[in-house]
Amino acid sequence: MSVEKQLGQIKQAIDKARDMRYRAEAKLEELENQKNRLLVELEELGVKPEELDQEIEKLEKEIEVSLRETWELIPKELIEDE
């Protein structure tokens, strides 16, 4: 393989690596912005990031209770047996 061809391949590889780096930096910036927006949303909701799992659990329990209460209000004859 000629020196010129090898240098051309090296240049291509460097250009490709540079392009991948720019894309990765852009993606990182996008993810950091998304993270910051989510943190702001959590703050507006009064939820700390470290309490997120407990908050999700609490909301799931509230949904379960609400569903149960809703089912109890529906007359049994309107509910089809599966």
N, C-alpha and C positions, 0 to 999 in steps of 0.2 A: 504494500500500500504506500502510495506516495506521501511525502511530507505535507504537501498542499491538501491532499484529501483528509489526512489525519487532523490537520489544523482546522479544516472546515467542519469536521465532525465535533471537534472540541468546542469550536465556536457555537455550533448548534446546541450542544449539550449545555453550555453556559447560558445561552439565550433561553433555553427551555427551563433551566433551573431558576433563572431570574424571573421568568414569567410565573412559575409556580410559587415563588416567594411573594411576588406582588399579590397574587390571588389569595395566598394564605394570610397575608397581612390585611387584605380587604375583608376577608371572612372573619378574622379575629376582631377587627374593628366593629363589624356588623354584630357579632355575638356579644361584644362588650356593651354596645349600645342597647341591644335587646335585654341584656342582664340589668342594665341601669333602669330601663323602662319598667321591667318587672319589679325591681326593688322599690321604685317610686309607687307603683300600683299597690304593692303590699303595704307600704307605709300609709297610703291613703285609706286602705281597708283596715288599718290598725293591727296588722299582723307582722310579727317579726319573722325574718327568714328562718331562724332556728326553731320557731314554733309552728312552722308550716305543716308538718306531719300531724301534730295534735289538732290543728285547725281543720285539716281535711277530715280527720277522724270524727271530730265534733259535727261537722256539716253532714257527713255520711249518716251519722246516728240521727240527726234532725230529719234528714230525708226519709229514713226508715220509719221513724215515728209518724211523720206526716202521711206517708203512704198507708201505714197501718190504720191511722185514724180515718183516712179517706175511704179505704175499703170497708171499714165498719159503718160508714154512713150510707153505703150503697145497699139497697134492698137485695137480699140474698137471691130472690127469684129472678133478678136481672143479671145475675152472674152465671155464665154458662160453665158447666163442668167440662174439664178437658180430659 
